Amino acid sequence: MVSVLLGLLVAEVALRTAWPAWKDLHPPRRLLTAADRERARAVLPGMEEVRLRTADGIELAGWFAAGPRRSAVVLVHGLKGNRAQLLSEAALLVRHGHGVLVFDSRASGESGGTVVTWGDAERLDVKAGLEFVSTRPEVNRSSIGMYGFSVGAMSVALVAAEDPRVRAVALGSTWPSLRAELSSKFPTNGGRSSALATFMFTLAGSHVGALELGNAVARIVPRPLLLMSGGADRDAPAALMRQLAADAPEAELWIVQGAGHGGYVDADPAEFERRFCGFFDRALTPK
């Protein structure tokens, strides 16, 4: 009887873990709409539809618009998003004279791929974006920045830590490590198993142990680094960004009151423009 009950308990934990983990690795695509394209053309003057190819052969769909400053900011969206998710941020940067590249990460929007690895393989997507702007004649290679949100922040931080071409980095609401995030999403006291979730992520190609941001942000500074989090964020609470800020004391930290997981522009439009655009204005202006 005990063994039967134990077997039922193990089966329940497996079911409560396996299906949610599978969905996290294969989230539904958010496809771009005609309204998204119309808005992009309106707020990104001279916008080009572009295609990027990653080192592992994935084709990514994106929009690029050059700016008179000859700088460029690569913007990387979060889980279940697409390039339109960061269109408001891109539009503000364009108004400030910066060039922008926004693209659909793998397994998102109109890009290829079927699995989201939560920042691991997506590093190749970010590198493809960096290579693209680095070769554009309208872009000064000493004036390239990046902004990553949520899962996108993970891959942006890891790439920027290794590539000095990235001169300034902004990160929005992410986790100190994927292992910590899986422990939070799949707690034992919630009838789930973070060990099983980690195993499934590993099988899907995500090197969970390599996705750790404390060392990454410490390697980004003394280059300019802006960390942002919503004061009402339940997915990646502000305390997590404060933890990352402690690993990089030179970084700027802004807790956006009234914002949840994202939505910083809507929560405080004027202050967002002042802080976010001002950050890149200062950081990407040639000395």
LOKOLKOL-691997 format. One line per field, with one value per residue (C-alpha): residue number from 1; residue in one letter; x, y, z. Coordinates in Angstrom, 2 decimals. Layout:
<vogus>
num <- (NUM ...)
residuo <- (A ...)
east <- (X ...)
north <- (Y ...)
up <- (Z ...)
</vogus>
This chain:
<vogus>
num <- (1 2 3 4 5 6 7 8 9 10 11 12 13 14 15 16 17 18 19 20 21 22 23 24 25 26 27 28 29 30 31 32 33 34 35 36 37 38 39 40 41 42 43 44 45 46 47 48 49 50 51 52 53 54 55 56 57 58 59 60 61 62 63 64 65 66 67 68 69 70 71 72 73 74 75 76 77 78 79 80 81 82 83 84 85 86 87 88 89 90 91 92 93 94 95 96 97 98 99 100 101 102 103 104 105 106 107 108 109 110 111 112 113 114 115 116 117 118 119 120 121 122 123 124 125 126 127 128 129 130 131 132 133 134 135 136 137 138 139 140 141 142 143 144 145 146 147 148 149 150 151 152 153 154 155 156 157 158 159 160 161 162 163 164 165 166 167 168 169 170 171 172 173 174 175 176 177 178 179 180 181 182 183 184 185 186 187 188 189 190 191 192 193 194 195 196 197 198 199 200 201 202 203 204 205 206 207 208 209 210 211 212 213 214 215 216 217 218 219 220 221 222 223 224 225 226 227 228 229 230 231 232 233 234 235 236 237 238 239 240 241 242 243 244 245 246 247 248 249 250 251 252 253 254 255 256 257 258 259 260 261 262 263 264 265 266 267 268 269 270 271 272 273 274 275 276 277 278 279 280 281 282 283 284 285 286 287)
residuo <- (M V S V L L G L L V A E V A L R T A W P A W K D L H P P R R L L T A A D R E R A R A V L P G M E E V R L R T A D G I E L A G W F A A G P R R S A V V L V H G L K G N R A Q L L S E A A L L V R H G H G V L V F D S R A S G E S G G T V V T W G D A E R L D V K A G L E F V S T R P E V N R S S I G M Y G F S V G A M S V A L V A A E D P R V R A V A L G S T W P S L R A E L S S K F P T N G G R S S A L A T F M F T L A G S H V G A L E L G N A V A R I V P R P L L L M S G G A D R D A P A A L M R Q L A A D A P E A E L W I V Q G A G H G G Y V D A D P A E F E R R F C G F F D R A L T P K)
east <- (0.00 2.81 4.60 1.39 0.83 4.46 4.15 1.02 2.77 5.77 3.46 1.56 4.77 5.96 2.69 2.64 6.18 6.50 3.62 4.34 8.06 7.25 5.04 7.83 10.13 7.48 5.47 2.77 3.96 2.65 2.41 2.73 -0.45 -1.15 -1.53 1.95 3.45 1.53 2.64 6.25 6.28 4.83 7.28 10.45 11.10 13.03 12.43 13.74 12.44 15.58 16.57 19.37 21.00 22.41 25.55 23.38 21.38 18.19 16.66 15.39 12.94 13.47 13.13 16.05 16.01 19.15 19.52 21.43 23.57 25.09 24.51 22.43 20.57 19.63 16.39 15.55 12.03 10.89 9.17 5.96 6.75 7.92 9.70 6.57 6.78 9.57 8.28 7.52 11.08 12.47 10.30 11.63 15.21 14.56 13.11 16.42 18.34 19.51 19.32 17.45 17.23 14.32 13.92 11.90 13.99 14.05 10.75 9.00 7.09 8.14 11.56 12.62 13.19 10.85 12.36 12.95 15.99 15.50 18.65 21.08 20.71 19.20 22.71 23.29 20.30 21.76 25.15 23.50 21.89 25.20 26.95 24.22 24.45 28.25 28.41 25.89 27.57 25.11 26.39 29.52 30.91 31.93 28.30 26.38 24.10 21.65 18.41 17.04 13.79 13.03 14.33 15.84 17.85 19.51 20.96 21.83 23.80 25.71 26.68 27.60 29.80 31.98 31.86 33.39 31.61 28.58 29.25 26.12 23.54 20.05 18.31 14.67 13.25 15.12 16.48 19.96 20.13 17.94 18.55 17.11 14.13 13.36 13.61 11.07 8.71 8.85 9.06 8.98 6.47 4.19 4.13 6.61 10.23 12.87 15.24 12.86 12.30 16.06 16.43 13.79 15.42 18.76 17.28 15.87 19.38 19.49 22.71 20.99 24.15 25.68 22.82 24.02 24.02 25.95 29.32 27.96 26.89 30.14 31.98 29.80 30.79 32.53 30.70 27.36 24.70 21.06 18.92 15.14 12.37 8.69 7.81 4.76 6.52 5.47 7.29 10.76 10.43 12.46 14.55 16.12 17.32 18.63 20.60 22.09 22.87 24.87 27.04 27.69 27.72 28.54 25.22 22.20 19.10 15.57 12.56 9.56 6.73 3.36 4.85 4.59 6.66 7.38 5.12 7.65 6.80 3.12 3.71 5.76 6.25 8.15 10.51 11.08 12.15 14.38 16.10 16.13 16.81 19.06 21.10 21.76 22.19 25.06 26.56 26.57 27.71 31.34 33.67)
north <- (0.00 2.40 1.68 2.31 5.64 6.57 5.68 7.82 10.72 10.48 10.29 13.37 15.36 14.28 15.37 18.69 19.34 17.81 19.52 23.06 22.61 21.41 24.48 26.74 25.22 25.38 28.54 29.57 31.94 35.46 36.30 39.85 41.56 44.05 46.67 45.83 46.39 49.59 50.99 49.96 51.81 54.87 55.05 53.71 56.01 54.29 50.88 47.85 44.29 42.24 38.60 37.44 34.01 32.54 30.45 27.32 28.10 29.65 32.49 35.42 38.08 41.68 45.40 47.80 51.59 53.74 56.98 60.25 59.61 56.59 54.55 51.38 49.62 45.94 45.17 41.60 40.67 38.28 34.90 34.58 37.92 39.11 42.17 44.31 43.83 46.41 48.74 51.54 51.47 51.35 54.29 56.43 55.60 56.55 59.87 60.43 59.79 56.21 53.36 50.28 46.59 44.57 40.92 37.83 35.45 31.79 29.93 33.30 35.52 34.88 33.41 29.80 27.31 25.28 25.38 28.28 27.57 30.57 32.42 29.69 29.12 32.59 33.92 32.98 35.15 38.11 37.55 37.54 40.87 42.27 41.13 42.72 46.19 45.97 45.63 48.33 51.40 53.66 52.46 53.53 50.31 52.16 53.19 49.92 49.17 46.45 46.16 42.80 42.18 39.16 36.01 38.33 40.02 36.71 36.24 39.94 40.02 36.84 38.08 41.58 40.15 38.53 41.04 44.51 45.78 46.20 49.59 49.94 47.48 47.87 44.89 44.65 42.29 39.02 36.35 35.92 32.43 29.98 27.42 29.84 30.54 26.86 26.34 29.14 27.90 24.23 24.19 20.91 22.32 23.05 19.43 19.94 19.03 21.54 18.61 17.12 20.54 21.06 17.64 18.50 21.85 20.08 17.52 20.42 21.85 24.44 24.44 25.47 25.87 28.25 30.75 32.72 36.51 37.55 37.09 38.45 41.83 42.10 41.69 44.22 47.07 49.49 49.82 51.60 49.23 50.06 47.60 48.08 46.26 46.82 47.58 45.28 42.53 39.11 37.11 38.56 40.65 43.81 42.12 39.98 43.03 44.52 41.28 41.73 45.36 44.18 42.15 45.30 48.28 50.68 49.90 52.20 50.63 51.90 50.31 51.47 51.99 50.80 48.54 44.77 42.44 45.04 47.92 50.50 52.94 52.88 53.14 56.36 57.55 60.76 59.23 56.20 58.38 60.44 57.43 54.88 57.16 59.41 56.34 55.45 59.11 59.44 56.00 55.93 59.47 59.33 60.94)
up <- (0.00 0.89 -2.36 -4.32 -2.60 -3.15 -6.82 -7.16 -5.47 -7.81 -10.82 -9.68 -9.17 -12.61 -14.24 -12.38 -13.61 -17.07 -18.85 -17.56 -18.33 -21.85 -22.38 -21.12 -23.74 -26.50 -25.80 -28.30 -31.00 -30.96 -34.65 -35.93 -37.02 -39.78 -37.04 -35.72 -39.15 -39.73 -36.40 -37.04 -40.35 -38.62 -35.69 -37.35 -40.32 -43.09 -41.52 -43.41 -43.17 -42.52 -42.19 -39.91 -39.87 -36.68 -36.41 -36.04 -39.17 -37.77 -39.81 -37.77 -38.96 -37.90 -38.50 -38.77 -38.87 -39.01 -37.07 -37.51 -34.41 -36.26 -33.12 -32.91 -30.11 -30.47 -28.60 -27.55 -26.41 -23.71 -23.62 -25.69 -27.36 -30.72 -32.11 -31.68 -27.89 -27.72 -30.43 -27.95 -26.64 -30.18 -31.24 -28.38 -29.26 -32.88 -31.73 -29.95 -33.16 -32.52 -34.98 -33.79 -34.57 -33.24 -34.23 -33.39 -31.33 -32.33 -32.00 -31.75 -34.14 -37.73 -36.97 -37.40 -34.61 -32.43 -28.92 -26.53 -24.34 -22.02 -22.99 -24.01 -27.77 -27.93 -27.39 -31.02 -31.97 -30.10 -31.70 -35.13 -34.32 -33.14 -36.31 -38.42 -36.88 -36.75 -40.52 -41.41 -42.94 -41.12 -37.73 -35.88 -34.40 -31.24 -30.60 -30.23 -27.30 -26.31 -24.37 -23.28 -21.45 -19.23 -20.97 -23.57 -20.83 -20.02 -23.50 -23.90 -20.64 -21.45 -24.92 -23.74 -20.98 -23.65 -26.51 -26.04 -29.16 -26.91 -25.35 -23.20 -21.83 -20.36 -18.78 -17.77 -15.12 -15.28 -12.91 -11.43 -12.99 -14.83 -12.10 -9.54 -11.78 -12.21 -8.45 -8.02 -10.75 -9.73 -5.90 -4.02 -1.55 -4.51 -5.58 -8.42 -9.08 -10.11 -10.73 -13.29 -14.89 -15.09 -16.70 -19.31 -20.08 -20.45 -22.84 -24.89 -25.28 -22.51 -20.49 -17.28 -15.22 -17.76 -17.54 -14.53 -14.57 -11.48 -13.16 -16.45 -15.08 -13.15 -16.47 -18.30 -16.01 -16.04 -19.35 -18.74 -17.36 -16.58 -14.60 -14.51 -12.69 -11.98 -8.39 -8.74 -10.71 -9.40 -12.07 -11.47 -8.29 -7.91 -5.21 -7.94 -9.87 -6.64 -6.24 -9.70 -8.91 -5.91 -8.32 -10.37 -7.98 -10.84 -12.53 -12.49 -10.91 -11.48 -9.80 -11.83 -9.39 -10.63 -13.30 -13.35 -15.53 -18.18 -19.11 -17.92 -20.72 -19.83 -16.08 -16.31 -19.92 -19.20 -16.63 -18.83 -21.72 -19.46 -17.91 -20.75 -23.69 -21.62 -20.68 -24.31 -25.31 -22.86 -23.35 -27.15 -27.84 -29.04 -26.52)
</vogus>
